């Protein structure tokens, strides 16, 4: 009797195992099908992006170049990254005008100056207008670039300006004294450590840097803004102090030309809503992984938001 019960339990366990295996295989196959479908859909979307349709391949278009994020060397907003996109946009015989979508807090004055110079060169060479459309923010180095445009537009809530130069540093010497820490670094040159946070403040070195670097860079910035904006700029005591303004006030003081987004500029200024975006080359794998990671992050964010 006990032996029969044992066989029954064994048979039941075997049956459950087989059912579980079948169920696991079904889910595994379903997951594989979903992955294959997702890849096929992604490939279809990429083909549509890479291969222009009939509308974009005929007639003139508006060239779109994005300037998003801090302007730094070695980044997607460096001169080495942005200038080739600008050259592609301007040199395309079907480009009627160029729009730069700007959304940046600024960054390197050298990178900004190089991009400004290239915009000026290209619009003079190809005789095509260039418009800057600001999204959330166009400050400091971003505005340095923007003034190369023929006209600048922004939202009434956009932050514009910050015509100034800064370099951040700090000092730890007081804290070091309290903790009994001694700075034993070595240097050659009286002012080599004038910004060293672990050394005493070098007053004369800081004065030299302020006068010959920061102030001169500020003067170059001011000169570029005056040249780019011309008589449209209404200069007052605050214009070049590093302050910022919202879009509607920026119109009043001549920092920008009007309020409007990309669609407004295309419809009302350029009279052409056919766009072509110029962006850095991405391999097929990079584009696919970018789409997958974006979709995954979006789904994860939605899931986490439901937990709280």
C-alpha positions in Angstrom: 0.0 0.0 0.0 2.8 2.4 1.0 4.6 1.4 -2.2 1.6 2.3 -4.3 1.3 5.7 -2.7 5.0 6.4 -3.3 4.6 5.5 -7.0 1.5 7.8 -7.2 3.5 10.7 -5.7 6.3 10.0 -8.1 3.9 9.9 -11.0 2.3 13.1 -9.9 5.7 14.8 -9.5 6.7 13.6 -13.0 3.5 14.9 -14.5 3.9 18.3 -12.8 7.5 18.5 -14.0 6.5 17.7 -17.6 3.7 20.4 -17.5 6.1 22.9 -16.1 8.6 22.2 -18.8 6.0 22.6 -21.5 4.9 25.9 -19.9 8.5 27.1 -19.7 9.1 26.2 -23.3 6.0 28.1 -24.4 7.0 31.2 -22.5 10.6 30.9 -23.9 9.3 30.6 -27.5 6.9 33.5 -26.9 9.8 35.7 -25.6 11.9 34.8 -28.6 9.1 35.8 -30.9 8.6 39.1 -29.1 12.4 39.9 -29.4 12.4 39.0 -33.1 9.4 41.2 -33.8 11.0 44.1 -31.8 14.2 43.8 -33.8 12.2 43.7 -37.1 10.2 46.8 -36.2 13.4 48.6 -35.1 15.1 47.8 -38.4 12.0 49.0 -40.3 12.1 52.3 -38.4 15.9 52.6 -39.1 15.4 52.0 -42.8 12.7 54.7 -42.9 15.2 57.1 -41.1 18.1 56.2 -43.4 16.1 56.2 -46.6 14.4 59.5 -47.3 10.8 59.4 -48.6 9.6 61.1 -51.8 8.7 64.3 -50.0 12.2 64.8 -48.5 14.0 63.8 -51.7 12.2 66.4 -53.8 12.3 70.2 -53.4 14.0 72.3 -50.8 14.2 71.5 -47.1 15.2 73.2 -43.8 18.4 71.8 -42.4 18.2 71.1 -38.7 21.3 70.9 -36.5 21.0 70.3 -32.7 23.1 71.9 -30.0 22.2 70.1 -26.9 24.1 70.1 -23.6 27.3 71.6 -22.2 29.8 72.8 -24.9 33.0 70.9 -24.2 35.9 69.5 -26.2 35.5 65.8 -26.9 31.7 65.9 -26.6 28.8 65.9 -29.0 28.7 69.7 -28.7 32.3 70.3 -29.4 33.4 72.2 -32.5 34.8 69.0 -33.9 31.3 67.5 -33.7 29.1 70.4 -34.6 31.0 72.1 -37.4 30.9 69.1 -39.8 27.1 68.9 -39.3 26.9 72.6 -40.1 29.0 72.1 -43.2 26.8 69.3 -44.4 23.7 71.3 -43.8 24.9 74.4 -45.6 26.6 72.7 -48.5 23.5 70.5 -49.3 22.1 72.2 -52.5 18.5 71.3 -51.3 19.0 73.2 -48.0 17.0 76.4 -48.2 17.8 77.6 -44.6 19.5 76.2 -41.5 17.9 76.1 -38.0 20.1 75.4 -35.0 18.1 74.0 -32.1 19.9 75.3 -29.0 19.5 74.1 -25.5 22.7 74.5 -23.5 24.1 76.2 -20.4 27.3 77.1 -22.2 30.8 75.8 -21.7 34.1 76.2 -23.3 34.6 79.7 -24.7 37.1 78.4 -27.3 34.7 75.7 -28.6 31.9 78.3 -28.7 34.1 80.7 -30.6 35.1 78.1 -33.1 31.5 77.2 -33.8 30.5 80.9 -34.1 33.3 81.4 -36.6 32.2 78.4 -38.7 28.6 79.5 -38.8 29.6 83.0 -39.9 31.9 81.6 -42.6 29.3 79.1 -43.9 26.4 81.6 -44.2 28.7 84.1 -46.0 29.9 81.3 -48.4 26.6 79.7 -49.2 24.4 82.8 -48.8 21.8 80.8 -46.8 20.1 82.2 -43.7 20.6 80.5 -40.3 18.2 80.8 -37.4 18.7 79.8 -33.8 15.7 78.4 -32.0 16.2 78.3 -28.2 14.4 75.7 -26.1 14.9 75.8 -22.3 18.2 77.5 -22.1 20.8 79.4 -24.1 23.4 80.9 -21.8 27.0 81.9 -21.8 28.9 79.9 -24.5 25.5 78.9 -26.1 24.6 82.5 -26.6 28.2 83.2 -27.9 27.2 80.7 -30.7 23.7 81.9 -31.1 24.7 85.5 -32.0 26.2 84.1 -35.3 22.6 83.4 -36.5 20.7 85.9 -38.6 17.9 85.8 -36.1 17.3 84.2 -32.7 13.9 82.9 -31.4 12.9 81.4 -28.1 10.0 80.6 -25.8 8.8 83.2 -23.4 10.0 81.0 -20.6 13.5 80.3 -22.1 16.5 81.6 -20.2 18.8 83.8 -22.3 22.1 85.6 -21.7 24.8 85.2 -19.1 27.3 87.2 -21.1 30.2 86.7 -18.7 33.2 84.4 -18.0 33.9 82.3 -14.9 36.4 79.9 -13.5 35.6 78.0 -10.4 38.1 77.2 -7.7 38.2 76.8 -3.9 40.6 76.5 -0.9 41.0 73.9 1.7 43.8 75.5 3.7 41.7 76.4 6.8 40.3 72.9 7.0 43.8 71.4 6.6 45.1 73.5 9.5 42.3 72.2 11.8 43.0 68.6 10.8 46.7 68.9 11.0 47.2 68.3 7.3 50.3 69.7 5.6 50.7 70.4 1.9 54.0 69.1 0.7 53.5 69.5 -3.1 56.5 70.9 -5.0 56.5 73.4 -7.9 58.8 75.6 -10.0 57.5 79.0 -10.9 56.3 81.6 -8.4 52.6 81.4 -9.6 52.4 77.8 -10.8 50.0 77.0 -7.9 47.9 80.1 -8.0 44.7 78.0 -8.3 45.9 75.1 -6.1 43.1 74.6 -3.5 45.6 73.1 -1.1 48.0 76.2 -1.1 47.6 79.7 0.3 45.8 82.2 -1.9 48.2 83.7 -4.5 46.8 87.2 -4.7 49.1 88.5 -7.5 48.7 85.3 -9.6 44.9 85.6 -9.3 45.0 89.3 -10.3 47.1 88.4 -13.4 44.6 85.6 -14.4 41.6 87.9 -13.8 43.1 90.7 -16.0 44.8 88.7 -18.8 42.4 85.7 -19.1 39.0 86.2 -17.6 38.6 89.9 -18.5 40.1 89.5 -22.0 37.9 86.5 -22.7 34.9 88.6 -21.5 35.9 91.4 -23.8 36.0 89.0 -26.8 32.6 87.7 -25.8 31.2 91.2 -25.6 32.7 92.1 -29.0 31.2 89.0 -30.6 27.8 89.8 -29.2 27.9 93.4 -30.4 29.0 92.3 -33.9 26.3 89.6 -34.1 23.4 91.6 -32.7 24.3 95.0 -34.0 21.8 97.8 -33.5 19.2 95.3 -32.3 21.0 95.0 -29.0 19.8 97.5 -26.4 22.8 97.9 -24.1 22.3 98.9 -20.5 24.3 98.5 -17.3 23.2 94.9 -16.9 23.7 93.6 -20.4 27.3 92.3 -20.0 27.2 91.4 -16.3 26.4 87.8 -16.6 22.7 88.2 -15.8 20.0 86.2 -17.6 16.5 87.1 -18.9 13.4 85.2 -19.8 12.5 85.1 -23.5 9.9 87.9 -23.4 12.4 90.3 -21.7 15.2 89.1 -24.0 13.1 90.3 -26.9 12.7 93.8 -25.3 16.5 94.2 -24.7 17.4 92.9 -28.1 19.2 89.7 -27.0 16.8 87.8 -29.3 14.5 88.7 -32.2 11.2 87.1 -31.3 9.2 84.4 -29.6 8.6 81.2 -31.5 9.5 77.5 -31.9 11.0 75.6 -34.8 7.5 75.2 -36.4 6.9 78.9 -36.2 10.2 79.8 -37.9 9.5 77.2 -40.6 6.0 78.3 -41.3 6.3 82.1 -40.9 9.9 83.0 -41.7 11.3 80.3 -44.0 7.9 79.3 -45.5 9.0 75.7 -45.7 8.1 72.9 -43.2 10.1 70.2 -44.9 12.9 69.2 -42.5 16.1 67.3 -42.8 18.1 66.6 -39.6 21.9 66.6 -39.8 23.4 64.5 -37.1 26.6 62.5 -36.4 27.0 59.2 -38.0 25.8 56.2 -35.9 26.3 52.6 -36.8 23.2 50.3 -37.2 24.1 48.7 -33.9 24.5 52.0 -32.1 21.1 53.2 -33.4 19.4 50.0 -32.4 20.9 49.9 -28.9 20.0 53.6 -28.5 16.3 52.8 -29.3 16.3 49.8 -27.1 17.9 51.6 -24.1 15.5 54.5 -24.5 12.5 52.3 -24.6 13.8 50.2 -21.6 14.4 53.3 -19.6 11.0 54.7 -20.4 9.3 51.4 -19.4 11.3 51.2 -16.2 10.5 54.7 -15.3 6.8 54.1 -15.8 7.0 50.9 -13.7 8.9 52.6 -10.8 6.4 55.5 -10.8 3.6 53.1 -10.2 5.4 51.7 -7.1 5.2 55.0 -5.2 
